[in-house]
């Protein structure tokens, strides 16, 4: 018999054994419950099945519209700028005065040059008069030939002084005209330099003008696309903001040197008869067909960089798990990339949800539309 201290009643031995057994069973059930295996996490993703593209596939690149020629307008002489008559966005025409320098010094120089010219002309007139007189006296044998030759030399010297003084006047007049900065092209002001009140040196940019008419679409093109492009491709150019506004372009210039940061080449495409909506600075999309063998094309969202190198998640359709596979990029498009190595037709690649996966992750996949 056992005593129940709480009630003061006696508890029989069989009942105590039964209670202990129940308690042990409960503890054992609790331990087994804590040792149950957790449920496997399954993540939903979208995938595509790799297909080979046909030869002559098209490529899409994004660029900007720029003037074919941008001209820096600057003064030919230094001085203090007192006025600038145009600003960024203003249209200019040939012969329009863009800015002015203080004219006081140049006007004083012109007056001084004119005074020197007048003095030289007076001396030359006197020397010619003396020469004519001496020539007549020599004919009458009233003077010696030496005196005549001296008068002749003086006439030539004073005439050369007149010519020199006239040149100084012309230079002074030109410098005075250079105090007005006059546009020699028609176009739009795209940038401005010095402000009124500054002392500007000769050659400093005052305004930059994009020449009217010729417009280029400028693209940064990967080497693989540059090498695969045909000799004289037809490029369709459309506004990114309004794809219905289109024009045809011809490659005008390909940079011989790659950008040291991006590794791309700047390609300038002349836009033939650009619509009015294609304004300078607009973002455009260019499309052309390539002369190259078939390539593998995937959405850019499929790329990951687990170790600083491009890779993708490849699905094992038998086990429903994913693994990382390194790939080599061939070309970049607006929303898609070209893969040269690492994938084969039939591979299933994750295109959405790739950032939340880990190697061996169980997935539930659906095929994404192309």
DRENVEX-243667 format. One record per residue: x negated, y, z negated of N, C-alpha, C in turn; residue number from 1. Coordinates in steps of 0.1 Angstrom, whole numbers, always signed. Example, Ala and Ser with C-alpha at 12.3 -4.5 7.8 and 13.67 -1.06 7.14 Angstrom:
<pts>
   n_px   n_py   n_pz  ca_px  ca_py  ca_pz   c_px   c_py   c_pz    n
   -132    -57    -78   -123    -45    -78   -132    -33    -78    1
   -128    -22    -71   -137    -11    -71   -129     +0    -79    2
</pts>
This chain:
<pts>
   n_px   n_py   n_pz  ca_px  ca_py  ca_pz   c_px   c_py   c_pz    n
     -9    -12     +0     +0     +0     +0     -9    +12     +0    1
     -5    +22     +7    -12    +35     +7     -2    +46     +2    2
     -8    +55     -4     +0    +66    -10     +1    +78     +0    3
    +13    +83     +3    +15    +95    +11    +14   +107     +2    4
     +3   +114     +2     +2   +125     -7    +11   +136     -5    5
    +16   +138     +7    +25   +149    +11    +39   +146     +5    6
    +43   +133     +5    +57   +130     +0    +57   +123    -13    7
    +46   +118    -16    +45   +110    -28    +51    +96    -26    8
    +54    +92    -14    +59    +78    -11    +48    +69     -7    9
    +51    +56     -8    +41    +46     -4    +43    +43    +11   10
    +32    +40    +18    +33    +36    +33    +28    +22    +34   11
    +35    +14    +41    +31     +0    +42    +19     -1    +51   12
    +11    -12    +50     -1    -14    +58     +2    -16    +73   13
    +12    -23    +77    +15    -24    +92    +19    -11    +98   14
    +26     -3    +91    +30    +10    +96    +18    +19    +98   15
     +8    +18    +89     -4    +26    +90    -12    +22   +102   16
    -13     +9   +105    -20     +3   +116    -14     +8   +129   17
     -1     +8   +129     +6    +12   +141     +4    +27   +144   18
     +4    +35   +134     +1    +50   +136    -13    +52   +141   19
    -23    +45   +136    -37    +46   +141    -38    +42   +155   20
    -31    +32   +159    -32    +27   +173    -26    +38   +182   21
    -15    +43   +178     -9    +54   +187    -18    +66   +188   22
    -24    +70   +177    -33    +81   +177    -45    +78   +187   23
    -51    +67   +186    -62    +63   +195    -58    +63   +209   24
    -46    +58   +212    -41    +58   +226    -40    +72   +231   25
    -34    +81   +222    -33    +95   +227    -46   +101   +230   26
    -56    +99   +221    -69   +105   +223    -76    +99   +236   27
    -74    +86   +238    -80    +80   +250    -73    +85   +263   28
    -60    +88   +262    -53    +93   +274    -58   +107   +277   29
    -60   +115   +266    -65   +129   +268    -79   +128   +274   30
    -88   +119   +270   -101   +119   +276   -100   +115   +291   31
    -92   +105   +294    -91   +101   +308    -85   +112   +317   32
    -76   +120   +311    -71   +131   +319    -81   +141   +323   33
    -91   +144   +313   -101   +154   +316   -112   +149   +325   34
   -112   +135   +327   -122   +130   +336   -117   +128   +351   35
   -104   +132   +353    -98   +130   +367   -106   +139   +377   36
   -108   +134   +389   -115   +141   +400   -107   +153   +405   37
   -113   +165   +406   -105   +177   +411   -101   +175   +425   38
    -90   +182   +429    -85   +181   +443    -95   +187   +453   39
    -96   +181   +464   -106   +186   +475   -100   +199   +481   40
   -108   +209   +482   -103   +222   +488   -104   +221   +503   41
    -93   +224   +509    -92   +224   +524    -89   +238   +529   42
    -97   +243   +538    -95   +257   +542    -90   +257   +557   43
    -80   +265   +559    -75   +266   +573    -84   +275   +581   44
    -86   +271   +593    -95   +279   +603    -89   +278   +617   45
    -94   +286   +626    -91   +285   +640   -103   +281   +647   46
   -101   +273   +658   -112   +268   +665   -110   +269   +680   47
   -121   +268   +688   -119   +266   +702   -128   +254   +706   48
   -124   +248   +717   -132   +237   +723   -140   +243   +734   49
   -153   +240   +734   -163   +246   +743   -160   +241   +757   50
   -160   +250   +766   -158   +247   +780   -169   +254   +788   51
   -173   +248   +800   -183   +254   +808   -176   +264   +817   52
   -182   +277   +818   -177   +286   +827   -181   +284   +841   53
   -173   +288   +851   -177   +287   +865   -188   +297   +868   54
   -195   +294   +878   -206   +303   +883   -200   +316   +888   55
   -207   +327   +887   -202   +340   +891   -192   +346   +881   56
   -194   +343   +868   -185   +348   +858   -187   +363   +857   57
   -176   +370   +852   -177   +384   +850   -182   +388   +836   58
   -188   +399   +835   -193   +404   +822   -187   +418   +820   59
   -185   +421   +807   -179   +434   +803   -188   +441   +793   60
   -191   +454   +796   -200   +462   +787   -193   +475   +785   61
   -197   +481   +773   -191   +494   +769   -202   +504   +770   62
   -199   +516   +776   -208   +527   +777   -202   +540   +776   63
   -209   +551   +780   -204   +564   +779   -206   +572   +792   64
   -198   +582   +794   -199   +590   +806   -209   +602   +803   65
   -218   +604   +812   -228   +614   +810   -230   +621   +824   66
   -234   +634   +823   -237   +641   +835   -249   +635   +842   67
   -249   +634   +855   -261   +629   +862   -273   +637   +859   68
   -271   +650   +858   -282   +660   +855   -278   +669   +844   69
   -286   +671   +834   -284   +681   +823   -296   +690   +823   70
   -293   +703   +826   -303   +713   +828   -304   +722   +816   71
   -317   +723   +811   -319   +733   +800   -322   +747   +805   72
   -313   +756   +802   -315   +770   +806   -323   +777   +795   73
   -334   +784   +800   -343   +791   +790   -348   +804   +797   74
   -352   +813   +788   -358   +825   +793   -373   +823   +798   75
   -377   +831   +808   -390   +829   +814   -400   +837   +806   76
   -396   +846   +797   -404   +854   +789   -399   +854   +775   77
   -408   +857   +765   -404   +857   +751   -398   +871   +748   78
   -391   +871   +737   -385   +883   +732   -374   +880   +722   79
   -367   +891   +717   -356   +889   +708   -343   +888   +715   80
   -336   +877   +713   -323   +875   +720   -312   +884   +712   81
   -305   +892   +720   -295   +900   +714   -281   +896   +717   82
   -279   +886   +727   -266   +882   +730   -266   +868   +737   83
   -256   +860   +734   -254   +847   +741   -239   +847   +745   84
   -236   +847   +758   -223   +849   +762   -214   +836   +764   85
   -220   +824   +762   -213   +812   +764   -215   +803   +751   86
   -206   +793   +750   -207   +784   +739   -205   +770   +744   87
   -206   +760   +736   -204   +746   +740   -190   +744   +745   88
   -189   +737   +756   -176   +735   +762   -172   +745   +773   89
   -179   +756   +774   -175   +766   +784   -180   +762   +797   90
   -172   +765   +807   -176   +763   +821   -184   +775   +826   91
   -194   +773   +834   -202   +784   +839   -203   +782   +854   92
   -206   +793   +861   -208   +793   +875   -221   +799   +879   93
   -226   +797   +891   -239   +802   +895   -239   +818   +895   94
   -249   +824   +889   -250   +838   +889   -244   +844   +876   95
   -238   +836   +867   -233   +841   +855   -244   +843   +845   96
   -243   +855   +838   -253   +858   +827   -249   +850   +815   97
   -258   +842   +810   -256   +834   +799   -261   +840   +786   98
   -272   +848   +786   -277   +854   +774   -286   +865   +778   99
   -289   +874   +768   -298   +886   +771   -308   +888   +760  100
   -320   +893   +764   -331   +897   +755   -331   +912   +754  101
   -337   +917   +743   -339   +931   +742   -348   +936   +753  102
   -343   +947   +760   -350   +951   +772   -360   +962   +770  103
   -361   +968   +758   -369   +980   +755   -384   +978   +760  104
   -390   +968   +756   -404   +966   +759   -406   +965   +774  105
   -398   +958   +781   -399   +956   +795   -396   +968   +803  106
   -387   +976   +798   -384   +989   +805   -396   +999   +803  107
   -402   +999   +792   -414  +1007   +790   -425  +1002   +799  108
   -427   +990   +800   -438   +984   +809   -435   +988   +824  109
   -422   +988   +828   -419   +992   +841   -422  +1007   +844  110
   -418  +1015   +834   -421  +1029   +836   -436  +1032   +837  111
   -444  +1025   +829   -459  +1027   +829   -464  +1022   +843  112
   -459  +1011   +848   -464  +1006   +861   -460  +1016   +872  113
   -448  +1021   +871   -444  +1031   +882   -453  +1044   +881  114
   -457  +1048   +869   -465  +1060   +868   -479  +1057   +874  115
   -484  +1045   +871   -497  +1041   +877   -496  +1041   +892  116
   -485  +1036   +898   -484  +1035   +912   -483  +1049   +918  117
   -476  +1059   +911   -476  +1072   +917   -489  +1079   +917  118
   -498  +1077   +906   -511  +1082   +906   -520  +1076   +917  119
   -518  +1063   +919   -526  +1057   +930   -522  +1061   +943  120
   -509  +1064   +946   -505  +1068   +958   -510  +1083   +961  121
   -510  +1091   +951   -516  +1105   +952   -530  +1104   +956  122
   -538  +1096   +950   -552  +1095   +953   -554  +1089   +967  123
   -546  +1080   +971   -547  +1074   +984   -543  +1084   +995  124
   -534  +1093   +992   -530  +1103  +1002   -541  +1113  +1004  125
   -547  +1117   +993   -559  +1126   +993   -570  +1119  +1001  126
   -573  +1107   +998   -584  +1100  +1005   -581  +1098  +1020  127
   -569  +1096  +1024   -566  +1095  +1038   -567  +1108  +1045  128
   -563  +1119  +1038   -564  +1132  +1044   -579  +1135  +1047  129
   -587  +1132  +1037   -602  +1135  +1038   -607  +1126  +1049  130
   -603  +1114  +1051   -608  +1105  +1061   -604  +1111  +1075  131
   -592  +1115  +1077   -588  +1121  +1090   -596  +1133  +1093  132
   -599  +1142  +1083   -606  +1154  +1085   -621  +1151  +1089  133
   -627  +1141  +1082   -640  +1137  +1085   -641  +1131  +1099  134
   -631  +1124  +1103   -631  +1117  +1116   -631  +1128  +1127  135
   -624  +1139  +1125   -623  +1150  +1135   -637  +1157  +1135  136
   -642  +1160  +1124   -655  +1167  +1123   -667  +1158  +1129  137
   -666  +1145  +1127   -676  +1136  +1133   -675  +1137  +1148  138
   -663  +1138  +1154   -662  +1139  +1168   -669  +1152  +1173  139
   -668  +1163  +1165   -675  +1175  +1169   -689  +1176  +1165  140
   -694  +1165  +1159   -708  +1164  +1154   -710  +1175  +1143  141
   -699  +1178  +1135   -701  +1188  +1124   -705  +1181  +1111  142
   -703  +1168  +1110   -707  +1161  +1098   -715  +1148  +1102  143
   -722  +1143  +1092   -730  +1131  +1095   -721  +1119  +1094  144
   -727  +1108  +1101   -719  +1096  +1101   -718  +1090  +1086  145
   -728  +1093  +1078   -728  +1088  +1064   -717  +1094  +1056  146
   -714  +1107  +1058   -703  +1113  +1051   -690  +1108  +1056  147
   -689  +1105  +1069   -676  +1099  +1075   -674  +1085  +1069  148
   -684  +1077  +1068   -683  +1063  +1063   -679  +1063  +1048  149
   -684  +1073  +1041   -681  +1074  +1027   -666  +1078  +1025  150
   -661  +1087  +1034   -646  +1090  +1033   -638  +1078  +1037  151
   -643  +1070  +1047   -635  +1059  +1052   -634  +1048  +1040  152
   -646  +1046  +1033   -646  +1037  +1022   -636  +1041  +1011  153
   -636  +1054  +1008   -627  +1059   +998   -613  +1057  +1001  154
   -609  +1059  +1014   -596  +1057  +1018   -591  +1042  +1016  155
   -600  +1033  +1019   -597  +1019  +1017   -596  +1015  +1002  156
   -605  +1021   +994   -604  +1018   +980   -591  +1023   +974  157
   -587  +1035   +977   -575  +1041   +971   -563  +1033   +976  158
   -563  +1028   +989   -552  +1020   +994   -550  +1007   +986  159
   -562  +1001   +983   -561   +988   +975   -556   +991   +961  160
   -559  +1003   +955   -554  +1006   +942   -539  +1008   +943  161
   -534  +1013   +954   -519  +1014   +956   -513  +1001   +956  162
   -519   +992   +964   -514   +978   +965   -513   +971   +951  163
   -524   +973   +943   -525   +967   +930   -514   +973   +921  164
   -512   +986   +921   -502   +992   +913   -488   +988   +917  165
   -486   +986   +931   -473   +981   +935   -470   +967   +930  166
   -480   +959   +929   -479   +945   +924   -475   +946   +909  167
   -481   +955   +902   -478   +957   +888   -463   +961   +886  168
   -459   +970   +895   -445   +974   +894   -435   +962   +897  169
   -439   +954   +907   -430   +943   +910   -430   +933   +898  170
   -441   +931   +892   -441   +922   +880   -433   +927   +869  171
   -434   +940   +867   -426   +946   +856   -411   +946   +859  172
   -408   +947   +872   -394   +946   +875   -389   +932   +873  173
   -397   +923   +877   -393   +909   +875   -391   +905   +860  174
   -400   +910   +852   -399   +907   +838   -387   +914   +832  175
   -383   +926   +837   -371   +932   +832   -359   +924   +836  176
   -359   +918   +848   -348   +910   +853   -347   +897   +845  177
   -358   +892   +840   -359   +880   +832   -352   +882   +818  178
   -350   +894   +814   -343   +896   +801   -328   +891   +802  179
   -323   +889   +814   -310   +883   +816   -312   +869   +820  180
   -306   +860   +812   -306   +845   +815   -294   +842   +824  181
   -297   +839   +837   -286   +838   +847   -286   +823   +851  182
   -274   +817   +851   -272   +803   +855   -274   +802   +870  183
   -281   +791   +873   -283   +788   +888   -275   +776   +892  184
   -266   +770   +883   -258   +759   +886   -244   +761   +880  185
   -235   +753   +886   -221   +753   +880   -220   +740   +872  186
   -213   +742   +860   -212   +730   +852   -206   +734   +838  187
   -208   +726   +828   -202   +727   +815   -214   +728   +805  188
   -213   +737   +795   -223   +739   +785   -221   +727   +775  189
   -231   +719   +773   -231   +707   +764   -238   +709   +751  190
   -247   +719   +751   -255   +721   +739   -260   +736   +739  191
   -263   +741   +727   -269   +754   +725   -281   +753   +717  192
   -290   +763   +719   -303   +763   +711   -303   +775   +702  193
   -311   +785   +706   -313   +797   +697   -301   +805   +696  194
   -300   +812   +684   -289   +821   +681   -293   +836   +683  195
   -283   +844   +686   -286   +859   +688   -293   +864   +675  196
   -303   +872   +677   -311   +878   +667   -325   +871   +665  197
   -326   +859   +670   -339   +852   +669   -349   +857   +680  198
   -362   +856   +676   -372   +859   +686   -376   +845   +692  199
   -373   +844   +705   -374   +831   +712   -387   +831   +721  200
   -394   +821   +722   -405   +820   +731   -400   +816   +745  201
   -409   +818   +755   -405   +814   +769   -404   +799   +769  202
   -393   +794   +776   -391   +780   +778   -383   +773   +767  203
   -379   +780   +756   -371   +774   +746   -356   +773   +751  204
   -350   +761   +749   -337   +759   +754   -327   +769   +747  205
   -319   +776   +755   -309   +785   +750   -295   +778   +751  206
   -292   +772   +763   -280   +764   +764   -284   +753   +774  207
   -277   +742   +772   -278   +730   +781   -266   +729   +789  208
   -267   +727   +803   -256   +727   +812   -256   +713   +819  209
   -244   +707   +818   -242   +694   +826   -238   +698   +839  210
   -245   +695   +849   -242   +699   +863   -229   +693   +867  211
   -221   +701   +874   -207   +697   +878   -208   +688   +890  212
   -199   +678   +890   -198   +669   +901   -203   +655   +898  213
   -216   +653   +898   -221   +639   +897   -220   +635   +882  214
   -214   +623   +880   -212   +617   +867   -217   +603   +867  215
   -224   +599   +856   -230   +586   +854   -223   +579   +842  216
   -220   +566   +844   -217   +558   +832   -229   +551   +828  217
   -233   +553   +815   -246   +547   +810   -243   +536   +801  218
   -249   +524   +804   -247   +512   +796   -260   +507   +791  219
   -260   +501   +779   -272   +493   +773   -270   +479   +777  220
   -278   +474   +786   -276   +461   +792   -287   +451   +787  221
   -283   +439   +781   -293   +429   +778   -301   +424   +790  222
   -313   +419   +787   -322   +415   +798   -315   +404   +806  223
   -308   +394   +800   -302   +383   +807   -292   +388   +817  224
   -284   +398   +813   -274   +403   +823   -281   +411   +834  225
   -291   +419   +830   -298   +426   +840   -305   +417   +851  226
   -310   +406   +846   -317   +397   +856   -307   +389   +864  227
   -294   +387   +858   -284   +379   +866   -276   +388   +875  228
   -277   +401   +874   -269   +410   +882   -273   +409   +897  229
   -263   +409   +906   -266   +409   +920   -274   +422   +924  230
   -279   +423   +936   -287   +434   +941   -279   +447   +941  231
   -267   +447   +946   -259   +459   +947   -245   +457   +943  232
   -243   +455   +930   -230   +450   +925   -219   +461   +926  233
   -207   +457   +928   -195   +466   +926   -191   +466   +912  234
   -191   +477   +905   -187   +478   +891   -174   +486   +890  235
   -165   +480   +883   -152   +486   +880   -153   +493   +866  236
   -151   +506   +866   -152   +514   +854   -138   +518   +850  237
   -135   +516   +837   -122   +520   +832   -124   +528   +818  238
   -115   +537   +816   -115   +544   +803   -111   +534   +792  239
   -119   +534   +781   -116   +525   +770   -102   +529   +763  240
    -99   +542   +763    -87   +546   +757    -75   +545   +766  241
    -77   +543   +779    -66   +541   +789    -71   +533   +801  242
    -70   +520   +800    -76   +511   +810    -70   +513   +824  243
    -58   +520   +825    -52   +522   +838    -60   +533   +846  244
    -69   +541   +839    -77   +551   +846    -90   +544   +850  245
    -92   +541   +863   -103   +534   +868   -111   +541   +879  246
   -123   +537   +881   -131   +542   +892   -141   +531   +896  247
   -147   +533   +907   -157   +523   +912   -171   +530   +910  248
   -181   +522   +906   -194   +527   +903   -205   +519   +911  249
   -216   +525   +913   -228   +519   +919   -240   +522   +910  250
   -248   +512   +909   -260   +513   +900   -269   +523   +907  251
   -273   +533   +899   -282   +544   +904   -296   +543   +899  252
   -297   +538   +886   -310   +538   +880   -310   +527   +869  253
   -321   +520   +868   -323   +509   +858   -336   +512   +851  254
   -335   +514   +838   -348   +517   +830   -357   +506   +832  255
   -370   +509   +835   -380   +498   +835   -385   +493   +822  256
   -381   +500   +811   -386   +496   +798   -374   +494   +789  257
   -375   +483   +781   -365   +480   +771   -366   +489   +759  258
   -354   +491   +753   -354   +498   +740   -361   +490   +729  259
   -370   +496   +722   -378   +489   +712   -370   +483   +701  260
   -358   +489   +698   -350   +484   +687   -340   +474   +691  261
   -332   +477   +702   -322   +468   +706   -326   +458   +717  262
   -337   +460   +724   -342   +451   +734   -333   +452   +747  263
   -325   +462   +748   -316   +464   +760   -322   +474   +769  264
   -317   +474   +781   -322   +483   +792   -311   +493   +795  265
   -314   +506   +796   -304   +516   +799   -302   +516   +814  266
   -289   +514   +818   -286   +514   +832   -276   +525   +835  267
   -279   +533   +845   -270   +545   +848   -263   +541   +861  268
   -250   +541   +860   -241   +538   +871   -234   +551   +876  269
   -236   +554   +889   -229   +566   +894   -214   +563   +896  270
   -206   +571   +891   -191   +570   +892   -187   +577   +905  271
   -181   +570   +914   -177   +575   +927   -163   +581   +925  272
   -161   +594   +928   -148   +601   +927   -142   +598   +914  273
   -148   +603   +903   -142   +601   +890   -129   +608   +888  274
   -118   +602   +882   -106   +609   +880   -108   +620   +870  275
    -99   +630   +869   -100   +641   +860   -100   +637   +846  276
    -94   +626   +843    -93   +621   +829   -106   +615   +824  277
   -115   +612   +833   -129   +607   +829   -138   +619   +826  278
   -137   +624   +814   -145   +636   +810   -158   +631   +804  279
   -168   +640   +804   -181   +638   +799   -180   +634   +784  280
   -187   +623   +780   -187   +618   +766   -176   +608   +764  281
   -168   +605   +773   -157   +595   +772   -163   +581   +771  282
   -157   +572   +763   -162   +558   +763   -155   +550   +774  283
   -163   +543   +781   -158   +535   +793   -162   +521   +792  284
   -155   +512   +799   -158   +498   +800   -161   +495   +814  285
   -172   +488   +816   -176   +484   +830   -176   +469   +831  286
   -171   +465   +843   -170   +450   +845   -176   +447   +859  287
   -184   +436   +859   -190   +432   +872   -192   +417   +871  288
   -194   +411   +883   -196   +396   +884   -211   +394   +885  289
   -215   +383   +879   -229   +380   +878   -233   +368   +888  290
   -245   +369   +893   -250   +358   +901   -259   +349   +892  291
   -253   +339   +885   -260   +331   +876   -253   +317   +875  292
   -260   +307   +870   -254   +294   +868   -243   +295   +857  293
   -235   +284   +856   -224   +284   +846   -230   +286   +832  294
   -223   +292   +823   -227   +295   +809   -216   +293   +800  295
   -219   +291   +787   -210   +289   +776   -206   +302   +770  296
   -193   +305   +769   -188   +318   +764   -180   +315   +752  297
   -182   +322   +741   -175   +321   +728   -171   +335   +723  298
   -161   +336   +714   -158   +349   +708   -170   +353   +698  299
   -172   +366   +697   -183   +371   +689   -180   +368   +674  300
   -167   +366   +670   -163   +363   +656   -168   +349   +652  301
   -172   +341   +661   -177   +327   +657   -191   +328   +652  302
   -199   +338   +655   -213   +339   +651   -214   +341   +636  303
   -224   +334   +630   -228   +336   +616   -243   +337   +616  304
   -249   +342   +606   -264   +343   +604   -268   +338   +591  305
   -267   +325   +588   -271   +320   +575   -285   +322   +571  306
   -294   +322   +580   -309   +324   +577   -315   +335   +586  307
   -307   +345   +590   -311   +355   +598   -312   +352   +613  308
   -307   +340   +616   -307   +336   +630   -292   +333   +634  309
   -289   +335   +647   -275   +332   +651   -272   +317   +650  310
   -260   +314   +645   -255   +300   +644   -240   +301   +644  311
   -234   +288   +645   -219   +287   +645   -216   +275   +636  312
   -203   +274   +632   -198   +263   +625   -192   +253   +635  313
   -197   +241   +635   -192   +231   +644   -184   +220   +637  314
   -172   +217   +642   -163   +208   +635   -165   +194   +639  315
   -166   +185   +629   -166   +170   +631   -152   +166   +631  316
   -146   +163   +642   -132   +160   +643   -128   +147   +637  317
   -138   +138   +635   -135   +125   +628   -133   +127   +613  318
   -142   +135   +607   -141   +136   +592   -134   +149   +588  319
   -132   +158   +597   -125   +171   +594   -134   +180   +586  320
   -147   +179   +588   -157   +188   +580   -164   +196   +590  321
   -172   +206   +585   -180   +215   +593   -194   +214   +590  322
   -203   +218   +599   -217   +219   +597   -222   +231   +605  323
   -234   +236   +601   -240   +248   +608   -249   +243   +619  324
   -248   +250   +631   -256   +246   +642   -262   +259   +647  325
   -275   +260   +649   -282   +271   +654   -280   +272   +669  326
   -278   +285   +674   -276   +287   +689   -285   +298   +693  327
   -287   +298   +706   -295   +309   +712   -286   +318   +721  328
   -287   +331   +719   -278   +340   +726   -284   +344   +739  329
   -276   +345   +749   -281   +349   +762   -276   +363   +766  330
   -264   +366   +762   -259   +380   +766   -248   +383   +756  331
   -246   +397   +755   -236   +402   +746   -225   +409   +755  332
   -212   +407   +752   -202   +414   +758   -194   +423   +748  333
   -183   +428   +751   -175   +437   +742   -170   +429   +730  334
   -164   +417   +733   -159   +409   +722   -164   +394   +722  335
   -172   +391   +732   -176   +377   +734   -191   +377   +737  336
   -197   +366   +735   -212   +364   +737   -214   +351   +745  337
   -225   +352   +752   -229   +340   +760   -240   +332   +753  338
   -238   +319   +753   -247   +310   +746   -255   +302   +756  339
   -269   +303   +755   -277   +296   +764   -281   +282   +759  340
   -283   +280   +746   -287   +267   +740   -279   +265   +727  341
   -277   +252   +723   -271   +249   +711   -257   +243   +711  342
   -250   +246   +722   -236   +240   +723   -235   +233   +736  343
   -226   +223   +736   -223   +216   +749   -208   +215   +750  344
   -203   +213   +762   -189   +212   +765   -183   +201   +756  345
   -171   +204   +750   -165   +194   +741   -167   +197   +726  346
   -177   +205   +723   -179   +209   +709   -168   +218   +704  347
   -164   +216   +692   -153   +224   +686   -159   +234   +676  348
   -157   +246   +678   -164   +257   +671   -154   +265   +664  349
   -157   +269   +651   -148   +277   +643   -149   +292   +648  350
   -138   +298   +651   -138   +312   +655   -131   +322   +645  351
   -123   +317   +636   -117   +325   +626   -118   +318   +612  352
   -122   +325   +602   -124   +319   +589   -138   +314   +586  353
   -147   +318   +595   -161   +312   +594   -168   +317   +582  354
   -166   +329   +577   -173   +334   +566   -170   +327   +553  355
   -159   +320   +552   -155   +314   +539   -159   +299   +538  356
   -167   +294   +548   -170   +280   +548   -184   +277   +542  357
   -186   +264   +539   -198   +259   +534   -201   +245   +541  358
   -213   +241   +542   -216   +228   +549   -208   +217   +542  359
   -202   +208   +550   -194   +197   +545   -180   +201   +541  360
   -176   +214   +543   -163   +219   +539   -152   +211   +547  361
   -141   +207   +540   -130   +201   +546   -121   +213   +552  362
   -116   +211   +564   -109   +222   +570    -96   +216   +576  363
    -86   +225   +578    -74   +223   +586    -74   +232   +597  364
    -76   +227   +610    -78   +236   +621    -67   +237   +631  365
    -66   +248   +637    -57   +250   +648    -64   +256   +660  366
    -60   +252   +672    -67   +257   +684    -63   +272   +686  367
    -73   +280   +688    -71   +295   +691    -69   +297   +706  368
    -60   +306   +709    -58   +309   +724    -70   +316   +730  369
    -73   +313   +742    -85   +319   +749    -81   +332   +755  370
</pts>
